[in-house]
């Protein structure tokens, strides 16, 4: 039996996961460092990240309103863990909601900051299950010695989530076509999955409209039509 190196949570193999694809959303998105501040002003970085999270939460609410109950998180920092944290919050008032973590390999979190690792632990402990895609204990990103191997670690994770979902929700910057998020979105589209996404341009547009008032931004986001 394998357990998480961070939380001690029991990990299960893909073949043993009890999934409900038609009720499942795959959530994918950029890491925190990929979020550029509004107007390229470093003083706006915290607000910009907060607006990304607010839009992400609203899209998750939209999915729940349309009957989706199961949510995949790839357990990366940024979008993945922010979404997972919010899904766990929604679980507290809706027993039908399930969070499924898709771990690419055992040592995937070795470069996470302390606060991100702490969030990861909370997510793992409270998720309905954590699926481990590569169980080799010696695998470390960047030290596998074969061209393409590193990228495949995440591609397998991304494709697994998309294959076992009915739709994809993405925080996706089209200016970054080589990202794992782009890979997931493009693969999902080829498989005929429903894809709903927003990007930094949408975030900046909201901030142009509402200024730097988080309350006004929240009011606009709350009023967005359901796109699912």
Protein Blocks (a to p, Z undefined) as FASTA:
>chain_A
ZZdfklopacddfklpccdfklcccdddddfklpccehhiaklmmmmmmmmmmmmmmmmm
mmmmnopabdcdehighjlmmmmmmmmmmmmmomkbccddddfbfklmmmgcfklmmmmm
mmmmmmmbdcdfblcfkbcghilopghklmmmmmmmmmmmmmmpcbdcddddfklmmbmk
lmmmmmmmmnopacddddfklmmmmmmmnomafklmmmmmmmpccfZZ
